[in-house]
Amino acid sequence: MPAKRVLISGAGIAGTTLAYWLHRNGFEPVVVERAPELRPGGYKIDIRGAALDVVERMGIMEPIRAARTDIQSASIVNAKGRKVASLDGDTFGGREHGDAEIHRGELGRIIYGLTESAVDYRFGDSIASLEQTADGVDVEFESGKAEHFDLVVGADGLHSRTRRLAFGPEDDYIWPMGYGVASYSVPNDLGLDRCELTYVGPNRTALVYNTAGNTHATALFLWAADKLEYDRSDRAAQVAILREAYANEGWEVPKLLAAAETTPDFYFDSLAQIAMDTLAQGRVALVGDAAHCASAASGQGTSLALVDAYVLAGELAKADGDPSAFAAYETIVAPFAKANQALGPSNIKGMVIPSKARISSSMAFLAVVSRMPGKERLMAPVVKAIHKAATAIDLPEYQK
Ligand SMILES: Cc1cc2nc3c(=O)[nH]c(=O)nc-3n(C[C@H](O)[C@H](O)[C@H](O)COP(=O)(O)OP(=O)(O)OC[C@H]3O[C@@H](n4cnc5c(N)ncnc54)[C@H](O)[C@@H]3O)c2cc1C
């Protein structure tokens, strides 16, 4: 019997991981990615709990550990750049039990490297239309090509086109959280060495860090934005929104903003979550952010994507490629996704603080905590909550 052909839309973490597992399970995955090449960039991300088992089973733990950020310390600074409070990197990031922190772009490169020679990647193209038939899905691409696939999976992120085509408009599924997020590489003018500095202004936070092996630094901005409406294809307009959100802000913010004009990996979005009643329509299913985005504030989006992809491929293998596997996949991952999504709204409240008075009291508290012996224990409830969500799934063992 010929291998089942599965079209995956999106070569992000979910898409490349799914391609890996499908290929390993005897399928023929084809990945279509809108960008002309693998997209670099993105903030540093954590691989935790069940997701560690997935990367272990993929045999990529070693390159992941080798590319770890190795952040040694994280400090809160005031407008003059003076450190108000400092914690070690792992405590600040809520990491334990071998959790790994790595740049999103690095992880993408590692997984892509694992699959590149075996998987048919098509960059610079995108699905234009889908039509489900009795035995598969007829797909037309933006490039004008038309092809038949057994199954289609949308791994095309928060603003998934596959989801729109198969399930309906984005507005029916997206829950904006009321914040904007931007991240990109900046020159390491502060001479940072594997450390992170955070500045908290009213309703807007900015931070910059340097990671092991990188000569540049990375900036991250998180700000309150009741309604963030923008053109996703218009970078200049996005930079203008960012500049306006941080107008007249102190510390190093003006310099960090200036780099937005020329940086090679500008990332900008609204912080939002995706909630779906079901993750499949016939022969079309969703994984990762497209299925149940937990938002940057959850710190668990990438772990979710890894687990989703592993389970979906495993269930498809178990069912010999029958779309009934989609229901089994959904049953297994839905509670895990829900537990991790719950982290987003609570985390963001500690990251973006509305008033000067609240900022002062938070800073005073952190300053005291950071000087206390055994401060790691004080952070334990936060770490415990993250760990509980990150392990809220019994990862099935599949045959291969
Ligand atoms: C460049 C980039 C930077 C990011 N930076 C951060 C960050 O700083 N902080 C953070 O928390 N999260 C960031 N994210 C999101 C984070 O990667 C995800 O939350 C998480 O890794 C889950 O991944 P995903 O594969 O489901 O989605 P994504 O990582 O969003 O990947 C989706 C992929 O689909 C592609 N795509 C989109 N539309 C189409 C289409 N119509 N046709 C074909 N392909 C399409 C995209 O180009 C992308 O490669 C970033 C995502 C990207 C793409």
The ligand as a Tripos MOL2 file, in Angstrom:
@<TRIPOS>MOLECULE
LIG
   53    58     1     0     0
SMALL
NO_CHARGES

@<TRIPOS>ATOM
      1 C1          9.2080   33.9500   13.6820 C.3       1 LIG1
      2 C2          8.4790   33.5840   14.9460 C.ar      1 LIG1
      3 C3          8.8880   34.1470   16.1470 C.ar      1 LIG1
      4 C4          8.2160   33.8120   17.3110 C.ar      1 LIG1
      5 N1          8.6120   34.3980   18.4620 N.ar      1 LIG1
      6 C5          7.9960   34.1060   19.5920 C.ar      1 LIG1
      7 C6          8.3760   34.7290   20.7880 C.ar      1 LIG1
      8 O1          9.2640   35.5740   20.8060 O.2       1 LIG1
      9 N2          7.7490   34.3800   21.9230 N.ar      1 LIG1
     10 C7          6.7630   33.4180   21.9150 C.ar      1 LIG1
     11 O2          6.2380   33.0820   22.9640 O.2       1 LIG1
     12 N3          6.3390   32.8500   20.8010 N.ar      1 LIG1
     13 C8          6.9360   33.1600   19.6350 C.ar      1 LIG1
     14 N4          6.4980   32.5840   18.5030 N.ar      1 LIG1
     15 C9          5.4280   31.5890   18.5950 C.3       1 LIG1
     16 C10         5.9680   30.2460   19.0560 C.3       1 LIG1
     17 O3          6.9110   29.8030   18.1250 O.3       1 LIG1
     18 C11         4.8220   29.2780   19.1780 C.3       1 LIG1
     19 O4          3.9450   29.6990   20.2090 O.3       1 LIG1
     20 C12         5.1760   27.8590   19.5210 C.3       1 LIG1
     21 O5          6.4930   27.5010   19.1920 O.3       1 LIG1
     22 C13         4.1910   26.9090   18.8270 C.3       1 LIG1
     23 O6          4.6040   26.7870   17.4960 O.3       1 LIG1
     24 P1          3.7230   26.5300   16.2140 P.3       1 LIG1
     25 O7          4.5960   25.7070   15.3350 O.co2     1 LIG1
     26 O8          2.3930   26.0040   16.5890 O.co2     1 LIG1
     27 O9          3.4700   27.9610   15.5930 O.3       1 LIG1
     28 P2          4.5440   29.0190   14.9580 P.3       1 LIG1
     29 O10         5.8550   28.9300   15.6520 O.co2     1 LIG1
     30 O11         3.8360   30.2980   14.9410 O.co2     1 LIG1
     31 O12         4.7700   28.4660   13.4810 O.3       1 LIG1
     32 C14         3.8170   28.5840   12.4650 C.3       1 LIG1
     33 C15         4.5210   28.4800   11.1300 C.3       1 LIG1
     34 O13         3.5140   28.5130   10.1080 O.3       1 LIG1
     35 C16         3.9110   29.4130    9.1110 C.3       1 LIG1
     36 N5          2.7060   29.9160    8.4490 N.ar      1 LIG1
     37 C17         1.8370   30.8520    8.9100 C.ar      1 LIG1
     38 N6          0.8380   31.0150    8.0300 N.ar      1 LIG1
     39 C18         1.0710   30.1590    7.0070 C.ar      1 LIG1
     40 C19         0.3840   29.8640    5.8100 C.ar      1 LIG1
     41 N7         -0.7530   30.4990    5.4630 N.pl3     1 LIG1
     42 N8          0.9050   28.9280    4.9840 N.ar      1 LIG1
     43 C20         2.0750   28.2790    5.2860 C.ar      1 LIG1
     44 N9          2.7620   28.5400    6.4220 N.ar      1 LIG1
     45 C21         2.2640   29.4620    7.2690 C.ar      1 LIG1
     46 C22         4.6950   30.4740    9.8420 C.3       1 LIG1
     47 O14         5.5430   31.1930    8.9610 O.3       1 LIG1
     48 C23         5.4760   29.6260   10.8380 C.3       1 LIG1
     49 O15         6.6650   29.1320   10.2850 O.3       1 LIG1
     50 C24         7.1160   32.8920   17.2990 C.ar      1 LIG1
     51 C25         6.7040   32.3370   16.0900 C.ar      1 LIG1
     52 C26         7.3720   32.6710   14.9150 C.ar      1 LIG1
     53 C27         6.9070   32.0640   13.5990 C.3       1 LIG1
@<TRIPOS>BOND
     1     1     2 1
     2     2     3 ar
     3     2    52 ar
     4     3     4 ar
     5     4     5 ar
     6     4    50 ar
     7     5     6 ar
     8     6     7 ar
     9     6    13 1
    10     7     8 2
    11     7     9 ar
    12     9    10 ar
    13    10    11 2
    14    10    12 ar
    15    12    13 ar
    16    13    14 ar
    17    14    15 1
    18    14    50 ar
    19    15    16 1
    20    16    17 1
    21    16    18 1
    22    18    19 1
    23    18    20 1
    24    20    21 1
    25    20    22 1
    26    22    23 1
    27    23    24 1
    28    24    25 2
    29    24    26 1
    30    24    27 1
    31    27    28 1
    32    28    29 2
    33    28    30 1
    34    28    31 1
    35    31    32 1
    36    32    33 1
    37    33    34 1
    38    33    48 1
    39    34    35 1
    40    35    36 1
    41    35    46 1
    42    36    37 ar
    43    36    45 ar
    44    37    38 ar
    45    38    39 ar
    46    39    40 ar
    47    39    45 ar
    48    40    41 1
    49    40    42 ar
    50    42    43 ar
    51    43    44 ar
    52    44    45 ar
    53    46    47 1
    54    46    48 1
    55    48    49 1
    56    50    51 ar
    57    51    52 ar
    58    52    53 1
@<TRIPOS>SUBSTRUCTURE
     1 LIG1         1 GROUP 0 **** ****
